[in-house]
Amino acid sequence: MKKIVLILVILLGVNWLQAQIKAVNENGRAALSDLQIVKEEYRFVNGLKVLFLQMDGTMYGIKISYYGYCFSNTEGTIQFVIYTAQNLLKEYQDECDKLLKGLVQTK
C-alpha cells in the first residue's frame, strides 16, 4: 500500500487571516461533512506568530487530517498545510512538524 502525505501552500496578496480561517472551515466542511477542529492555537515559528490548525474528517470513506499553519501580515497571507490519512499523520507527525517549522519570512 502506498503512503501519501500531501503539502499545500496557498499565498494570498492580502491580509485576511480571520476571513481565511472562516474559508478554511467552510471549504473543509464542504469536502468533509464530519469535519472537526482537533486543535487551534497560536504558536511562534521562527519569530512569526502563526495559527496552528488540525482538522479531521472523512472524505470518500478515508479519515483525513489537515495539519498546518496560517500566517498573515500587511504583505499578505500564507496557508501552509499538510494533509493525509489520519493514521499516516500519526506515523509522520515528527517529519510534518519539522517541515512546518521551516516556515520563514523573507525580506
C-alpha positions in Angstrom: 0.0 0.0 0.0 1.3 3.5 -0.9 1.7 6.0 1.8 0.8 9.5 0.7 1.4 12.8 2.6 0.5 15.9 0.6 1.6 19.5 1.1 -0.5 22.5 0.1 0.8 26.1 0.2 -1.5 29.0 -0.6 -0.2 32.5 -0.9 -2.5 35.5 -1.0 -1.6 39.1 -1.5 -4.0 40.4 1.1 -4.1 40.4 4.9 -7.2 38.5 5.9 -6.4 35.8 8.5 -9.8 35.8 10.1 -11.6 35.6 6.8 -9.2 32.8 5.8 -10.0 30.8 8.9 -13.7 31.1 8.1 -13.0 30.0 4.5 -10.9 27.0 5.7 -13.7 25.9 7.9 -16.4 26.3 5.2 -14.3 24.7 2.5 -13.3 21.9 4.8 -17.0 21.2 5.7 -17.9 21.1 2.0 -15.3 18.4 1.4 -15.6 16.7 4.8 -19.1 16.7 6.2 -17.9 15.5 9.6 -15.1 18.0 9.9 -13.9 18.6 13.5 -11.3 21.0 14.7 -9.0 18.9 16.8 -6.6 21.8 17.8 -6.5 25.5 17.2 -3.8 27.6 18.8 -1.3 30.3 18.2 2.4 29.4 18.0 5.6 31.2 17.4 7.7 29.8 14.5 11.0 31.5 13.6 9.7 34.8 15.1 6.3 34.6 13.4 3.0 34.3 15.2 1.1 31.7 13.3 -2.2 30.0 13.8 -1.9 26.2 14.0 -4.9 24.2 12.9 -5.5 20.5 13.0 -8.8 19.3 11.5 -10.1 15.8 11.0 -12.8 14.4 8.8 -13.8 11.8 6.3 -13.6 12.0 2.5 -14.7 9.1 0.3 -14.6 6.8 3.3 -11.0 7.8 4.2 -10.2 9.5 7.5 -8.2 12.7 6.6 -6.2 15.1 8.8 -5.4 18.7 7.8 -2.4 19.9 9.8 -0.7 23.2 9.3 -0.2 26.9 9.8 -1.9 30.1 8.7 0.1 33.4 8.9 -0.9 36.9 7.9 0.7 40.3 7.9 0.4 43.6 5.9 2.0 42.0 2.9 -0.3 39.0 2.6 -1.4 35.6 3.9 0.0 32.1 3.7 -1.6 28.8 4.4 1.0 26.0 4.8 -0.9 22.7 5.3 -0.1 19.0 5.2 -3.0 16.7 4.6 -3.0 12.9 4.7 -4.8 9.9 6.2 -5.2 10.2 9.9 -3.1 7.1 10.6 -0.3 8.4 8.5 -0.2 11.7 10.3 0.4 9.8 13.5 3.2 7.9 11.7 4.8 11.0 10.1 4.0 13.7 12.6 7.6 14.4 13.6 8.6 14.9 9.9 5.5 17.1 9.3 6.4 19.3 12.3 10.0 19.7 11.1 8.7 20.7 7.7 6.2 23.2 9.1 8.8 24.7 11.5 10.8 25.7 8.4 8.3 28.5 7.6 10.2 31.8 7.5 9.5 35.3 6.3 11.9 36.5 3.6 12.8 40.2 3.2 
